[in-house]
Amino acid sequence: MEPNWHPVIVHFVVAFFLTAPLFYLLTLMQPKDAPRRAALLAAADCMLALGALAAAAAVAAGLYAYATVAHDEPSHVAMTDHRNFALAAVALVALAAVWRFLRRAAPPSVFFIAVVFAASAAVATTAYKGGRLVYHFGLGVASLPTPEAGEHHHDHGAGGEHEHGDGADEKSETAEHHHDESSEAPVMPEAKEGSASAVVDAFSAALRAGDEAKVKSLLTSDVIIAEEGGAERSLDEYASHHLGYDVMFMQGVETTQIKRDEIIDGDLASVVTESTVHGSFMGKPVHSRVMETMVLERGEGGWRIRHIHWSSAPVEGEHEH
């Protein structure tokens, strides 16, 4: 998301539009010939104009953030709601500013001040919705407070949790196999260098390290990444949506690889990995069995990932989608 000035600019909009209507109201409370009345009116007009300019800049920066910040389905709905409410609020702000500019020679009417108060309420509500995107959905956050390396967790809304593993952290000792009554997970052999499985492990390691350039280098341009009924159908789409989110969330849990099958058919390979993931994210426990399927194709530069499918099921009765 960085650099993005939207979180900075919106504070000016809020400050100006929570103050301007109060100054207009104080103007009405002053005698018509009072010197203070003219000063209050000039201050209110100035704050209204500056607020309108800041609102225009905030919309521009906000639309950039809307197009670039990593997000999932529930946060996308919340982002769209915030954007639509912001556009309506700015339209009301612009109406008040233009109205006052055209009638600047006359004192403000009670109806005009009521419109400014309505614009102020719309700005405050929009600001609340924007804050909720950060503090509820975690959008635009550069890092998470949990430093543990691990896999990937998505919160797809309504209390449901969704994880998908990447099948690479083979040394975790905390997870257990859903189908195995033994508490000890089997030790998986290391993937042979240059093999399709090694590329799958490198993909997971790159996500875990936050190396987005490495992640992109391991995917084909037309990669299809599917999970829980949805899909991203190109590298560009994945990079602009879930990639950043994946890098952040996979640090919240640990993973243990249980079983892996590698199927080679000429220049195509399928790597199917079963793992368990365990940990927490945003205060929610994560303990799931994960199935990951990656289809790779071999070219001049070696194996690259053309398709990924993640699915998960809860372990020990945790509710996930």
TORKOL-4160 file (C-alpha; in steps of 0.2 Angstrom, whole numbers, padded with zeros to 4 digits, m for minus):
321
<pt num="1" X="0000" Y="0000" Z="0000"/>
<pt num="2" X="0014" Y="0012" Z="0003"/>
<pt num="3" X="0017" Y="0025" Z="m0002"/>
<pt num="4" X="m0001" Y="0031" Z="0001"/>
<pt num="5" X="m0006" Y="0047" Z="0008"/>
<pt num="6" X="m0025" Y="0043" Z="0011"/>
<pt num="7" X="m0024" Y="0040" Z="0030"/>
<pt num="8" X="m0015" Y="0056" Z="0032"/>
<pt num="9" X="m0026" Y="0067" Z="0021"/>
<pt num="10" X="m0042" Y="0061" Z="0029"/>
<pt num="11" X="m0038" Y="0068" Z="0046"/>
<pt num="12" X="m0038" Y="0085" Z="0038"/>
<pt num="13" X="m0055" Y="0082" Z="0031"/>
<pt num="14" X="m0062" Y="0076" Z="0047"/>
<pt num="15" X="m0054" Y="0091" Z="0057"/>
<pt num="16" X="m0061" Y="0104" Z="0045"/>
<pt num="17" X="m0078" Y="0097" Z="0043"/>
<pt num="18" X="m0081" Y="0094" Z="0062"/>
<pt num="19" X="m0075" Y="0112" Z="0065"/>
<pt num="20" X="m0083" Y="0122" Z="0051"/>
<pt num="21" X="m0101" Y="0119" Z="0056"/>
<pt num="22" X="m0098" Y="0124" Z="0074"/>
<pt num="23" X="m0090" Y="0141" Z="0068"/>
<pt num="24" X="m0105" Y="0144" Z="0057"/>
<pt num="25" X="m0117" Y="0140" Z="0071"/>
<pt num="26" X="m0107" Y="0152" Z="0082"/>
<pt num="27" X="m0108" Y="0165" Z="0069"/>
<pt num="28" X="m0127" Y="0164" Z="0070"/>
<pt num="29" X="m0126" Y="0167" Z="0089"/>
<pt num="30" X="m0117" Y="0183" Z="0087"/>
<pt num="31" X="m0125" Y="0200" Z="0085"/>
<pt num="32" X="m0125" Y="0206" Z="0067"/>
<pt num="33" X="m0114" Y="0221" Z="0071"/>
<pt num="34" X="m0102" Y="0212" Z="0082"/>
<pt num="35" X="m0084" Y="0212" Z="0076"/>
<pt num="36" X="m0082" Y="0194" Z="0081"/>
<pt num="37" X="m0096" Y="0188" Z="0069"/>
<pt num="38" X="m0086" Y="0193" Z="0054"/>
<pt num="39" X="m0070" Y="0184" Z="0061"/>
<pt num="40" X="m0080" Y="0168" Z="0064"/>
<pt num="41" X="m0088" Y="0169" Z="0047"/>
<pt num="42" X="m0071" Y="0171" Z="0039"/>
<pt num="43" X="m0064" Y="0156" Z="0049"/>
<pt num="44" X="m0079" Y="0145" Z="0045"/>
<pt num="45" X="m0078" Y="0149" Z="0026"/>
<pt num="46" X="m0059" Y="0146" Z="0026"/>
<pt num="47" X="m0061" Y="0129" Z="0034"/>
<pt num="48" X="m0075" Y="0124" Z="0023"/>
<pt num="49" X="m0065" Y="0128" Z="0007"/>
<pt num="50" X="m0049" Y="0119" Z="0014"/>
<pt num="51" X="m0060" Y="0104" Z="0019"/>
<pt num="52" X="m0067" Y="0103" Z="0002"/>
<pt num="53" X="m0050" Y="0103" Z="m0006"/>
<pt num="54" X="m0044" Y="0090" Z="0007"/>
<pt num="55" X="m0059" Y="0079" Z="0003"/>
<pt num="56" X="m0055" Y="0079" Z="m0016"/>
<pt num="57" X="m0037" Y="0074" Z="m0012"/>
<pt num="58" X="m0043" Y="0061" Z="0000"/>
<pt num="59" X="m0054" Y="0053" Z="m0013"/>
<pt num="60" X="m0040" Y="0052" Z="m0025"/>
<pt num="61" X="m0028" Y="0044" Z="m0013"/>
<pt num="62" X="m0043" Y="0033" Z="m0007"/>
<pt num="63" X="m0047" Y="0026" Z="m0024"/>
<pt num="64" X="m0028" Y="0022" Z="m0026"/>
<pt num="65" X="m0029" Y="0012" Z="m0010"/>
<pt num="66" X="m0045" Y="0004" Z="m0016"/>
<pt num="67" X="m0036" Y="m0003" Z="m0031"/>
<pt num="68" X="m0020" Y="m0008" Z="m0023"/>
<pt num="69" X="m0022" Y="m0014" Z="m0005"/>
<pt num="70" X="m0022" Y="m0033" Z="m0002"/>
<pt num="71" X="m0039" Y="m0039" Z="0004"/>
<pt num="72" X="m0051" Y="m0054" Z="0004"/>
<pt num="73" X="m0070" Y="m0055" Z="0000"/>
<pt num="74" X="m0078" Y="m0048" Z="0016"/>
<pt num="75" X="m0065" Y="m0034" Z="0017"/>
<pt num="76" X="m0069" Y="m0030" Z="m0002"/>
<pt num="77" X="m0087" Y="m0028" Z="0002"/>
<pt num="78" X="m0082" Y="m0016" Z="0017"/>
<pt num="79" X="m0070" Y="m0007" Z="0006"/>
<pt num="80" X="m0084" Y="m0004" Z="m0007"/>
<pt num="81" X="m0096" Y="0002" Z="0006"/>
<pt num="82" X="m0083" Y="0014" Z="0012"/>
<pt num="83" X="m0079" Y="0020" Z="m0005"/>
<pt num="84" X="m0098" Y="0023" Z="m0010"/>
<pt num="85" X="m0101" Y="0032" Z="0007"/>
<pt num="86" X="m0086" Y="0043" Z="0004"/>
<pt num="87" X="m0091" Y="0048" Z="m0013"/>
<pt num="88" X="m0108" Y="0053" Z="m0007"/>
<pt num="89" X="m0101" Y="0062" Z="0008"/>
<pt num="90" X="m0089" Y="0072" Z="m0004"/>
<pt num="91" X="m0103" Y="0076" Z="m0015"/>
<pt num="92" X="m0112" Y="0084" Z="m0001"/>
<pt num="93" X="m0096" Y="0093" Z="0004"/>
<pt num="94" X="m0094" Y="0100" Z="m0013"/>
<pt num="95" X="m0112" Y="0106" Z="m0014"/>
<pt num="96" X="m0109" Y="0115" Z="0003"/>
<pt num="97" X="m0093" Y="0123" Z="m0003"/>
<pt num="98" X="m0099" Y="0129" Z="m0020"/>
<pt num="99" X="m0115" Y="0135" Z="m0012"/>
<pt num="100" X="m0105" Y="0146" Z="0000"/>
<pt num="101" X="m0094" Y="0152" Z="m0013"/>
<pt num="102" X="m0108" Y="0158" Z="m0024"/>
<pt num="103" X="m0117" Y="0166" Z="m0009"/>
<pt num="104" X="m0101" Y="0172" Z="0000"/>
<pt num="105" X="m0107" Y="0190" Z="0001"/>
<pt num="106" X="m0122" Y="0185" Z="0011"/>
<pt num="107" X="m0123" Y="0178" Z="0028"/>
<pt num="108" X="m0126" Y="0160" Z="0029"/>
<pt num="109" X="m0144" Y="0154" Z="0032"/>
<pt num="110" X="m0150" Y="0141" Z="0044"/>
<pt num="111" X="m0153" Y="0129" Z="0030"/>
<pt num="112" X="m0136" Y="0131" Z="0023"/>
<pt num="113" X="m0128" Y="0128" Z="0041"/>
<pt num="114" X="m0140" Y="0112" Z="0042"/>
<pt num="115" X="m0132" Y="0106" Z="0025"/>
<pt num="116" X="m0115" Y="0109" Z="0032"/>
<pt num="117" X="m0119" Y="0099" Z="0048"/>
<pt num="118" X="m0126" Y="0085" Z="0037"/>
<pt num="119" X="m0110" Y="0085" Z="0027"/>
<pt num="120" X="m0100" Y="0084" Z="0043"/>
<pt num="121" X="m0110" Y="0069" Z="0049"/>
<pt num="122" X="m0107" Y="0060" Z="0033"/>
<pt num="123" X="m0088" Y="0063" Z="0034"/>
<pt num="124" X="m0088" Y="0057" Z="0052"/>
<pt num="125" X="m0097" Y="0041" Z="0047"/>
<pt num="126" X="m0086" Y="0038" Z="0032"/>
<pt num="127" X="m0071" Y="0040" Z="0044"/>
<pt num="128" X="m0078" Y="0027" Z="0055"/>
<pt num="129" X="m0080" Y="0015" Z="0041"/>
<pt num="130" X="m0062" Y="0018" Z="0035"/>
<pt num="131" X="m0056" Y="0015" Z="0053"/>
<pt num="132" X="m0065" Y="m0001" Z="0053"/>
<pt num="133" X="m0056" Y="m0007" Z="0037"/>
<pt num="134" X="m0040" Y="m0006" Z="0047"/>
<pt num="135" X="m0044" Y="m0011" Z="0064"/>
<pt num="136" X="m0057" Y="m0024" Z="0060"/>
<pt num="137" X="m0051" Y="m0031" Z="0043"/>
<pt num="138" X="m0033" Y="m0027" Z="0045"/>
<pt num="139" X="m0031" Y="m0018" Z="0028"/>
<pt num="140" X="m0016" Y="m0008" Z="0024"/>
<pt num="141" X="m0006" Y="m0015" Z="0039"/>
<pt num="142" X="0012" Y="m0018" Z="0035"/>
<pt num="143" X="0015" Y="m0032" Z="0047"/>
<pt num="144" X="0007" Y="m0043" Z="0061"/>
<pt num="145" X="0011" Y="m0044" Z="0079"/>
<pt num="146" X="0014" Y="m0063" Z="0078"/>
<pt num="147" X="0032" Y="m0066" Z="0073"/>
<pt num="148" X="0030" Y="m0085" Z="0070"/>
<pt num="149" X="0033" Y="m0092" Z="0053"/>
<pt num="150" X="0019" Y="m0102" Z="0046"/>
<pt num="151" X="0006" Y="m0104" Z="0033"/>
<pt num="152" X="m0009" Y="m0094" Z="0027"/>
<pt num="153" X="m0025" Y="m0089" Z="0035"/>
<pt num="154" X="m0040" Y="m0080" Z="0028"/>
<pt num="155" X="m0055" Y="m0074" Z="0038"/>
<pt num="156" X="m0069" Y="m0075" Z="0025"/>
<pt num="157" X="m0082" Y="m0067" Z="0036"/>
<pt num="158" X="m0096" Y="m0070" Z="0049"/>
<pt num="159" X="m0084" Y="m0079" Z="0061"/>
<pt num="160" X="m0079" Y="m0092" Z="0049"/>
<pt num="161" X="m0060" Y="m0095" Z="0046"/>
<pt num="162" X="m0052" Y="m0102" Z="0031"/>
<pt num="163" X="m0034" Y="m0108" Z="0030"/>
<pt num="164" X="m0024" Y="m0115" Z="0016"/>
<pt num="165" X="m0006" Y="m0122" Z="0018"/>
<pt num="166" X="0008" Y="m0122" Z="0007"/>
<pt num="167" X="0016" Y="m0138" Z="0012"/>
<pt num="168" X="0034" Y="m0133" Z="0016"/>
<pt num="169" X="0037" Y="m0131" Z="0035"/>
<pt num="170" X="0042" Y="m0149" Z="0038"/>
<pt num="171" X="0050" Y="m0146" Z="0055"/>
<pt num="172" X="0035" Y="m0140" Z="0065"/>
<pt num="173" X="0032" Y="m0151" Z="0080"/>
<pt num="174" X="0015" Y="m0143" Z="0086"/>
<pt num="175" X="0002" Y="m0149" Z="0074"/>
<pt num="176" X="m0006" Y="m0166" Z="0072"/>
<pt num="177" X="m0013" Y="m0177" Z="0058"/>
<pt num="178" X="m0032" Y="m0177" Z="0057"/>
<pt num="179" X="m0032" Y="m0195" Z="0052"/>
<pt num="180" X="m0018" Y="m0201" Z="0063"/>
<pt num="181" X="m0020" Y="m0206" Z="0081"/>
<pt num="182" X="m0002" Y="m0203" Z="0085"/>
<pt num="183" X="0003" Y="m0186" Z="0091"/>
<pt num="184" X="0020" Y="m0187" Z="0081"/>
<pt num="185" X="0019" Y="m0182" Z="0063"/>
<pt num="186" X="0030" Y="m0192" Z="0051"/>
<pt num="187" X="0046" Y="m0184" Z="0045"/>
<pt num="188" X="0045" Y="m0180" Z="0027"/>
<pt num="189" X="0061" Y="m0182" Z="0016"/>
<pt num="190" X="0068" Y="m0166" Z="0008"/>
<pt num="191" X="0063" Y="m0162" Z="m0010"/>
<pt num="192" X="0076" Y="m0166" Z="m0023"/>
<pt num="193" X="0084" Y="m0150" Z="m0030"/>
<pt num="194" X="0076" Y="m0145" Z="m0046"/>
<pt num="195" X="0061" Y="m0156" Z="m0044"/>
<pt num="196" X="0043" Y="m0150" Z="m0045"/>
<pt num="197" X="0042" Y="m0153" Z="m0026"/>
<pt num="198" X="0057" Y="m0142" Z="m0023"/>
<pt num="199" X="0048" Y="m0127" Z="m0032"/>
<pt num="200" X="0033" Y="m0130" Z="m0021"/>
<pt num="201" X="0043" Y="m0128" Z="m0006"/>
<pt num="202" X="0052" Y="m0113" Z="m0013"/>
<pt num="203" X="0035" Y="m0105" Z="m0016"/>
<pt num="204" X="0030" Y="m0108" Z="0002"/>
<pt num="205" X="0047" Y="m0102" Z="0008"/>
<pt num="206" X="0046" Y="m0086" Z="m0002"/>
<pt num="207" X="0028" Y="m0082" Z="0005"/>
<pt num="208" X="0035" Y="m0085" Z="0022"/>
<pt num="209" X="0049" Y="m0073" Z="0020"/>
<pt num="210" X="0039" Y="m0060" Z="0011"/>
<pt num="211" X="0049" Y="m0061" Z="m0005"/>
<pt num="212" X="0036" Y="m0056" Z="m0017"/>
<pt num="213" X="0048" Y="m0055" Z="m0032"/>
<pt num="214" X="0053" Y="m0074" Z="m0029"/>
<pt num="215" X="0035" Y="m0079" Z="m0027"/>
<pt num="216" X="0030" Y="m0071" Z="m0044"/>
<pt num="217" X="0046" Y="m0079" Z="m0052"/>
<pt num="218" X="0039" Y="m0096" Z="m0048"/>
<pt num="219" X="0022" Y="m0093" Z="m0055"/>
<pt num="220" X="0016" Y="m0093" Z="m0074"/>
<pt num="221" X="0008" Y="m0077" Z="m0080"/>
<pt num="222" X="m0008" Y="m0086" Z="m0083"/>
<pt num="223" X="m0008" Y="m0095" Z="m0066"/>
<pt num="224" X="m0025" Y="m0100" Z="m0059"/>
<pt num="225" X="m0026" Y="m0099" Z="m0040"/>
<pt num="226" X="m0042" Y="m0107" Z="m0033"/>
<pt num="227" X="m0049" Y="m0109" Z="m0015"/>
<pt num="228" X="m0066" Y="m0110" Z="m0007"/>
<pt num="229" X="m0076" Y="m0107" Z="m0023"/>
<pt num="230" X="m0066" Y="m0092" Z="m0029"/>
<pt num="231" X="m0051" Y="m0090" Z="m0041"/>
<pt num="232" X="m0039" Y="m0078" Z="m0047"/>
<pt num="233" X="m0034" Y="m0081" Z="m0065"/>
<pt num="234" X="m0018" Y="m0072" Z="m0068"/>
<pt num="235" X="m0002" Y="m0068" Z="m0060"/>
<pt num="236" X="m0006" Y="m0049" Z="m0061"/>
<pt num="237" X="m0023" Y="m0052" Z="m0053"/>
<pt num="238" X="m0015" Y="m0063" Z="m0039"/>
<pt num="239" X="m0001" Y="m0050" Z="m0036"/>
<pt num="240" X="m0014" Y="m0035" Z="m0034"/>
<pt num="241" X="m0026" Y="m0045" Z="m0023"/>
<pt num="242" X="m0021" Y="m0059" Z="m0012"/>
<pt num="243" X="m0002" Y="m0060" Z="m0013"/>
<pt num="244" X="0001" Y="m0047" Z="0000"/>
<pt num="245" X="m0012" Y="m0054" Z="0011"/>
<pt num="246" X="m0005" Y="m0071" Z="0009"/>
<pt num="247" X="0012" Y="m0065" Z="0014"/>
<pt num="248" X="0005" Y="m0057" Z="0030"/>
<pt num="249" X="m0007" Y="m0070" Z="0036"/>
<pt num="250" X="0005" Y="m0085" Z="0033"/>
<pt num="251" X="0016" Y="m0079" Z="0047"/>
<pt num="252" X="0002" Y="m0082" Z="0060"/>
<pt num="253" X="0002" Y="m0101" Z="0061"/>
<pt num="254" X="0014" Y="m0115" Z="0060"/>
<pt num="255" X="0012" Y="m0130" Z="0048"/>
<pt num="256" X="0017" Y="m0148" Z="0048"/>
<pt num="257" X="0018" Y="m0158" Z="0032"/>
<pt num="258" X="0010" Y="m0175" Z="0033"/>
<pt num="259" X="0010" Y="m0183" Z="0016"/>
<pt num="260" X="0015" Y="m0178" Z="m0001"/>
<pt num="261" X="0012" Y="m0186" Z="m0018"/>
<pt num="262" X="0022" Y="m0180" Z="m0034"/>
<pt num="263" X="0015" Y="m0186" Z="m0051"/>
<pt num="264" X="0025" Y="m0183" Z="m0066"/>
<pt num="265" X="0018" Y="m0184" Z="m0084"/>
<pt num="266" X="0030" Y="m0177" Z="m0097"/>
<pt num="267" X="0032" Y="m0158" Z="m0094"/>
<pt num="268" X="0017" Y="m0158" Z="m0082"/>
<pt num="269" X="0018" Y="m0162" Z="m0063"/>
<pt num="270" X="0005" Y="m0162" Z="m0050"/>
<pt num="271" X="0011" Y="m0160" Z="m0032"/>
<pt num="272" X="m0002" Y="m0165" Z="m0019"/>
<pt num="273" X="0002" Y="m0160" Z="m0001"/>
<pt num="274" X="m0007" Y="m0164" Z="0015"/>
<pt num="275" X="m0003" Y="m0154" Z="0030"/>
<pt num="276" X="m0009" Y="m0147" Z="0047"/>
<pt num="277" X="m0009" Y="m0129" Z="0052"/>
<pt num="278" X="m0009" Y="m0123" Z="0070"/>
<pt num="279" X="m0008" Y="m0106" Z="0078"/>
<pt num="280" X="m0019" Y="m0090" Z="0079"/>
<pt num="281" X="m0023" Y="m0075" Z="0070"/>
<pt num="282" X="m0031" Y="m0059" Z="0076"/>
<pt num="283" X="m0036" Y="m0068" Z="0092"/>
<pt num="284" X="m0044" Y="m0083" Z="0083"/>
<pt num="285" X="m0037" Y="m0100" Z="0085"/>
<pt num="286" X="m0032" Y="m0109" Z="0069"/>
<pt num="287" X="m0031" Y="m0128" Z="0069"/>
<pt num="288" X="m0035" Y="m0136" Z="0052"/>
<pt num="289" X="m0030" Y="m0150" Z="0040"/>
<pt num="290" X="m0025" Y="m0143" Z="0023"/>
<pt num="291" X="m0025" Y="m0151" Z="0006"/>
<pt num="292" X="m0014" Y="m0142" Z="m0007"/>
<pt num="293" X="m0013" Y="m0146" Z="m0025"/>
<pt num="294" X="m0001" Y="m0138" Z="m0037"/>
<pt num="295" X="0001" Y="m0141" Z="m0055"/>
<pt num="296" X="0018" Y="m0136" Z="m0063"/>
<pt num="297" X="0024" Y="m0136" Z="m0081"/>
<pt num="298" X="0042" Y="m0138" Z="m0086"/>
<pt num="299" X="0050" Y="m0125" Z="m0097"/>
<pt num="300" X="0068" Y="m0120" Z="m0102"/>
<pt num="301" X="0070" Y="m0112" Z="m0084"/>
<pt num="302" X="0063" Y="m0127" Z="m0075"/>
<pt num="303" X="0047" Y="m0130" Z="m0066"/>
<pt num="304" X="0035" Y="m0116" Z="m0063"/>
<pt num="305" X="0018" Y="m0116" Z="m0055"/>
<pt num="306" X="0003" Y="m0115" Z="m0066"/>
<pt num="307" X="m0012" Y="m0119" Z="m0055"/>
<pt num="308" X="m0014" Y="m0120" Z="m0036"/>
<pt num="309" X="m0029" Y="m0126" Z="m0026"/>
<pt num="310" X="m0031" Y="m0125" Z="m0007"/>
<pt num="311" X="m0044" Y="m0132" Z="0004"/>
<pt num="312" X="m0046" Y="m0135" Z="0022"/>
<pt num="313" X="m0056" Y="m0144" Z="0036"/>
<pt num="314" X="m0056" Y="m0140" Z="0055"/>
<pt num="315" X="m0047" Y="m0151" Z="0067"/>
<pt num="316" X="m0054" Y="m0154" Z="0084"/>
<pt num="317" X="m0071" Y="m0146" Z="0080"/>
<pt num="318" X="m0065" Y="m0129" Z="0075"/>
<pt num="319" X="m0077" Y="m0120" Z="0064"/>
<pt num="320" X="m0069" Y="m0115" Z="0047"/>
<pt num="321" X="m0075" Y="m0113" Z="0029"/>
